[in-house]
Amino acid sequence: MNLAISGEQGLLQEVLSRVFREHSTPARIRESEPVGFDRALWMTLVELEVPQLRSAADEGGASLMHAVLAAEQAGRHLASIPLVETVVTIRLLSLLGAEGKKYLDDASCGKTVVTLALQNLDTVPNQLIPAGAVADVIIGLAGGKLVALSGLTRSNAPVHGSIPALTLGKIKASERHQFPATQGPALLQAAIEEWHLLTAAMVTSAGIRALQLAAEYASDRTAFGRKIGEFQGVSHPLADSYTDLEGARLLCWSAADRIARKDVEAGATIAMAAWWCGAAARRAALRAMRTLGGYGMAMEYDLQLYFRRINAWSLCAGAPEQHLDSICSRLWDGDKVELPEAGEIAIDFSWGEESSQAIARATAFCEEKNTECMKHFMRFSGDGFDPVLQRDMAAAGLLYPDAPTAYGGPGLGASTAAAVRDVTGQYYWNLVAPSVTDMVAKTILGFGSEKARDDILPRLYSGQAYCTLGYSEPSGGSDIFAAKTTARRDGDDWLINGQKMFTSTAHLADYALMVIRTGEDKYRGLTLFIVPTRQAGFHLDEIKTLGDERTNVTFYSDVRVSDAYRIGEVNGGHKVLAAALTIEQSSGDLYVMSMRYLLRQALQWAQGASSGKAGKNHMRRTEVRRALAETATRLAVEDALNRRCVWASENRALEKHHGPMAKLFGSESWTSCAGRLMEVAAPDSLELSGEPAGSMEFMLRRAIPSTIYAGTSEVQRSLIAEAGLGLPRSR
């Protein structure tokens, strides 16, 4: 897996950023209205040969990823040029060889502007043509053949956002050339798919920049004696949109990767990007503009430029719901679509060659163990705790694949461990206790004493013992630093007294990683311990939850723990806790697994499968298809966010907001998608059963607690706002 762009791609990014900063200023953008074409800027790009960026490979064309990065820079700076249209059309003409050369040379030197018609010219004669207001040649499909319209005259009409688009009814062509090439229609379809992807990348980057401008304003503007960015009513919506758009950006990159790998879902992923990026950017632009209050509506302020341009770019191809329909037809109806060649894109979202053997072993293991009895157990057990299964997984090197060999683990990489979790997640193996144990083990590895590591880690990694997290307390909730449970020194030991709340897996655990009060200072008076729980003085009571899961309230009365089991320095718990929380919040695989299961169950219901018998087919219902398409899209976004966490953690590139984004987006998407699917499946979904329709009801109940544990969504939003957008502390 590699999510770092190449040196050549980075250079392109840097050059275009510099050019657009200098030549696509707010003043130049306004000067280019109402048509939205800055010819001087365009000629600057022509001199840099940017329009030929994607010419056929034998003419020196760059990869699809180069084009994505160029589109991002154009979007960030609201470049008033038809960059995307010209790049894909010049590529199309170059692929036509001698037939396209008639138009290619003039387009490459900037003498003419070329664009493409997104729909059939015969069936949609008055369609909106992107860049139609400034184009000299329009390439489209008519009579089943590729045609070029030239000798254009037009009566320009302003378009929302001041983009150079124009309806075909306002354009007259004096010349119409039909290309004899039989591959022309396929090449046009591939060009249109590339246009959708690059446009998605462009609107995403524009949306991110709009949020950054809003965050800068909110960090400076004072109201009621405070910076307005301190108010969660301001910062949290911005954090939501920043998360949506970071996911959108990764979705575009993932689409490029799927195209390069010729993945069967590449076409569907382009449609996902076209829908999700546009919707997320439009929301972001509106939120950004409203952050400035009345100033945001004033034409002299720049955010209205982003609002109008994002709306225009993202809606140029028509109603967004069309993309949802395309997702469905491409994923489940067998529709095929021609795709562009991607070239050497450098990035790679796959788990990598190193993980392939572990994936094969994990798949074989799961296939053998995943009996009907196991499926029933994982669905109805609540915590999926099967100690025999987990010991077998440990023996096969699949329970903790990245555990160090020094303590009995396989010693594989973090990507391989994530790949194995991805496999078990596809079978919906709900391995809660091992997941929590893995977090605790990593904390012990990083901060524990040699004795703690030697005593505890071999037991954990062999599947003989498990851990829980003793963080929250009845009066503290998400405010971990308000802990009142105390530790009093007693010789070489400590005596623990107090109470912890929502201690999930405590009924299965042998150890608890606990946050304990050892000093008076709220933040620098905490110490972490790994406390053996199977001893006198420890007691727990069960709490049943909405999601058919068990959590616990745990009590400690003079519970003894050796000083050797102290994790980190006395009163230095804030340092350890920061690392421990990063570990806990830096994975979205639970949400990928759960949304994948939710989608699978919803599809079975929609396609009429119920206990192996034919049922009513709901796949013809538009609302069902679109709910499924949104779920599939959000799953793809969460998968990309999760993989970024894995890659960044392994490559020491993890930023503080990466994990919270995966946690926030995953838990909220799981909840919203389960709720929507339960609605469209009603009343079938109201039955409490193991049938596919009933699983949607079950998944909604299980999703809701996920927005609370490991830090509420509100906590995640605050972290994202502060670390990602630079907003002031809001709590």
Secondary structure by P-SEA (a helix, b strand, c coil): ccccccaaaaaaaaaaaaaaaccccaaaaaaaccccccaaaaaaaaaacccccccccccccccaaaaaaaaaaaaaaccccaaaaaaaaaaaaaaacccccccccccccccbbbbbbcccccccccccccccccccbbbbbcccbbbbbcccccccccccccccccccccccccbbbbbcccaaaaaaaaaaaaaaaaaaaaaaaaaaaaaaaaaaaaacccccccccccccccaaaaaaaaaaaaaaaaaaaaaaaaaaacccaaaaaaaaaaaaaaaaaaaaaaaaaaccccccccccccaaaaaaaaaaaaacccccaaaaaaaaaacccbbbbbbcccccccccccccccaaaaaaaaaaaaaaaccaaaaaaaacccccccaaaaaaaaaacccccccccccccccccaaaaaaaaaaaaaacccaaaaaaaaaaaaaaaccccaaaaaacaaaaaacccbbbbcccccccccccccccccccccccbbbbbbcccccccccccccccccccccccccccbbbbbcccccccbbbbbbbccccbbbbbbbbcccccccccccccccaaaaaaaaaaaaaaccaaaaaaaaaaaaaaaaaaaaccccccccccccccaaaaaaaaaaaaaaaaaaaaaaaaaaaaaacccccaaaaaaaaaaaaaaaaaaaaaaaaaccccccccccaaaaaaaaaaaaaaaacccccaaaaaaaaaaccccccccc
